[in-house]
């Protein structure tokens, strides 16, 4: 997978995690996920995975 694709996937995971969190906390209404505590827990985990993916993608590798 290319570096740009990993960064794009990481950004999408961060946005999805944010939406899950806001729905779980009840700030985004209109879905069955609204107000369900499980989504308020799953959301930050998904966002963290996205952040780690981006961080690992932009790291520069130093030759040994």
C-alpha positions in Angstrom: 0.0 0.0 0.0 1.4 3.4 -0.9 2.2 6.1 1.6 -0.5 8.4 0.3 -3.1 5.6 0.6 -2.1 4.8 4.2 -2.4 8.5 5.1 -5.8 8.8 3.4 -7.0 5.6 5.2 -5.7 6.9 8.5 -7.6 10.2 8.0 -10.8 8.4 7.1 -10.5 6.3 10.3 -10.0 9.4 12.4 -13.2 11.0 10.9 -15.1 7.8 11.3 -13.9 7.4 14.9 -15.0 11.0 15.6 -18.5 10.4 14.2 -18.8 7.2 16.2 -17.8 9.0 19.4 -20.2 11.9 18.8 -23.0 9.6 18.1 -22.3 7.5 21.1 -22.3 10.5 23.3 -25.6 11.7 21.8 -24.3 14.8 20.0 -25.1 13.5 16.6 -28.7 12.3 16.5 -30.6 10.4 13.9 -29.2 6.9 13.9 -29.5 3.8 16.1 -26.0 4.5 17.3 -27.1 7.7 19.1 -26.7 7.5 22.8 -25.2 4.0 22.8 -22.2 4.0 25.2 -20.4 1.3 23.2 -19.9 3.6 20.2 -18.5 6.3 22.6 -15.8 3.7 23.4 -15.3 2.2 20.0 -14.9 5.7 18.3 -11.8 6.8 20.1 -10.2 3.4 19.5 -10.9 3.7 15.7 -9.5 7.2 15.7 -6.4 6.1 17.5 -5.8 3.4 15.0 -6.1 6.0 12.2 -3.6 8.3 14.0 -1.1 5.5 14.5 -1.4 4.6 10.8 -0.7 8.2 9.8 2.2 8.6 12.2 3.8 5.4 11.0 3.3 6.4 7.4 5.0 9.8 7.7 8.0 8.6 9.7 11.3 8.9 7.9 13.4 5.7 7.8 17.0 6.3 8.5 19.5 3.9 6.9 21.7 1.9 9.3 
